[in-house]
């Protein structure tokens, strides 16, 4: 039976998913080992139950992200923080030093012609600070990089599928 694999993209640039695609011919080898049961790269709407491995890219920016991540954690055996945004907050967390209300006033009131208002519909409220995944849920493995090299992703996945959690030093040897 194949392992059930999911990939998730929270707040970030999608570069980590591009590195997944850069696995080139290894994608065929990996496809023989896993069934992709959820990903922004396939058309599946609901996160499924009983996922063996989930790679999560991006940082937690909204309460909606946090709730989604908690649901993913409940349904996943091995959760992997994929890339620097997932591990440290990286680029999305650059907003952390700023007061959000002050930024919203400047962007939506002071620098706009009529009508000027802070949007409150269709936009999930931002958390006071962007958080890395491990600040919200338990993370089993970390694959660093911005984005992580495809070789590091392949190593992490093959080690996890062999029932070993990879050592971060082993994964980072593929760094630039």
C-alpha positions in Angstrom: 0.0 0.0 0.0 1.3 3.5 -0.9 1.8 6.2 1.7 -0.7 9.0 1.7 1.1 12.3 1.0 -0.3 15.8 1.3 1.3 19.2 0.6 -0.1 22.5 1.9 0.7 26.1 1.1 0.0 28.7 3.7 1.4 32.3 3.6 4.5 32.4 1.5 5.7 32.6 -2.1 5.0 29.0 -3.3 8.8 28.5 -4.0 8.8 25.3 -1.9 6.2 23.7 -4.1 8.2 24.8 -7.1 11.2 22.9 -5.5 8.9 19.8 -5.2 8.3 20.1 -8.9 12.0 20.4 -9.5 12.5 16.8 -8.4 12.4 16.0 -12.1 12.6 12.3 -12.8 12.5 11.5 -9.0 8.9 12.5 -9.1 8.2 9.3 -11.0 10.1 7.3 -8.4 8.3 9.0 -5.5 4.9 8.6 -7.3 5.4 4.9 -7.1 5.7 5.2 -3.3 2.9 7.7 -2.5 -0.6 8.7 -3.3 -1.0 12.5 -3.3 -4.2 12.9 -1.4 -4.2 16.7 -1.0 -2.2 19.5 -2.6 -2.6 22.9 -4.3 -1.2 21.1 -7.3 -4.3 18.8 -7.5 -8.0 19.6 -7.3 -9.0 18.2 -3.9 -11.1 20.6 -1.7 -11.1 19.0 1.8 -8.1 17.9 3.8 -8.5 14.1 4.2 -8.2 11.9 7.3 -5.3 9.6 8.0 -2.5 11.2 6.0 0.9 9.6 6.4 3.0 12.6 5.6 2.2 16.3 5.1 4.6 18.9 3.9 3.5 22.4 4.9 5.0 25.4 3.2 4.5 29.0 4.5 3.9 30.8 7.8 0.8 31.2 9.9 -0.6 34.6 9.2 -4.3 34.4 10.2 -6.5 32.7 12.6 -7.9 30.8 9.6 -4.3 29.5 8.9 -3.9 28.4 12.5 -7.2 26.5 12.5 -6.4 24.9 9.2 -2.9 23.9 10.5 -4.5 22.4 13.6 -6.9 20.3 11.5 -4.0 19.2 9.3 -2.0 18.1 12.4 -4.9 16.1 13.7 -5.1 14.2 10.4 -1.4 13.7 9.8 1.0 11.2 11.2 4.2 13.0 10.2 4.0 16.8 9.7 7.0 18.5 8.0 7.8 22.2 8.0 8.9 22.8 4.5 11.1 25.9 3.9 12.2 28.9 6.0 8.8 30.5 6.1 7.4 27.4 7.8 10.4 27.2 10.2 11.1 30.8 11.1 8.3 32.9 9.6 10.9 34.3 7.1 9.5 36.8 4.6 5.8 36.9 5.8 7.1 37.7 9.3 8.7 40.9 8.1 5.5 42.6 9.1 5.9 41.6 12.8 7.7 44.7 14.0 4.9 47.0 12.7 1.6 47.9 14.4 -1.1 46.5 12.2 -3.7 49.1 12.8 -1.1 51.8 11.9 -0.2 50.0 8.7 -3.9 49.6 7.8 -4.7 53.3 8.4 -1.7 54.3 6.3 -2.5 51.9 3.4 -6.3 52.1 3.4 -7.2 55.5 4.8 -4.4 58.0 4.3 -3.1 56.9 0.9 -6.4 56.2 -0.9 -8.9 58.3 -2.7 -12.6 57.7 -2.1 -13.9 55.4 -0.7 -11.3 55.0 2.0 -12.0 52.2 4.5 -10.1 49.3 6.1 -11.4 46.2 4.4 -13.4 43.9 6.7 -15.2 41.6 4.3 -13.7 38.6 2.5 -10.3 39.1 4.1 -9.4 36.9 7.1 -8.2 38.9 10.1 -4.5 38.9 10.5 -2.9 37.5 13.7 -0.9 40.2 15.6 2.3 38.4 14.6 3.1 35.9 11.8 4.1 32.6 13.4 6.2 29.6 12.3 4.4 26.3 12.2 5.9 24.9 15.4 4.5 27.9 17.4 1.0 26.5 16.6 1.4 22.7 16.3 3.9 20.0 16.9 6.2 19.6 13.9 8.0 16.2 13.3 10.6 17.3 10.8 12.1 20.4 9.3 13.4 20.9 5.8 15.1 24.4 5.7 15.9 26.5 2.7 14.4 29.4 0.8 13.3 27.3 -1.1 14.8 24.0 0.1 16.8 22.3 -2.7 14.9 19.4 -4.3 17.5 17.0 -3.1 16.7 17.9 0.5 13.0 17.4 -0.1 13.7 14.0 -1.7 16.0 13.0 1.2 13.5 14.0 3.8 10.6 12.2 2.1 12.5 9.0 1.5 13.8 9.0 5.1 10.3 9.5 6.5 8.9 6.8 4.2 11.6 4.5 5.6 10.2 5.3 9.1 13.1 7.5 10.0 12.8 11.2 10.9 15.7 12.9 9.1 18.3 14.8 11.0 18.2 18.4 10.0 22.0 18.4 9.5 21.7 15.6 7.0 18.9 17.5 5.1 20.8 20.8 5.1 23.9 19.4 3.5 22.1 20.0 0.2 22.1 23.8 1.0 23.5 26.3 -1.4 
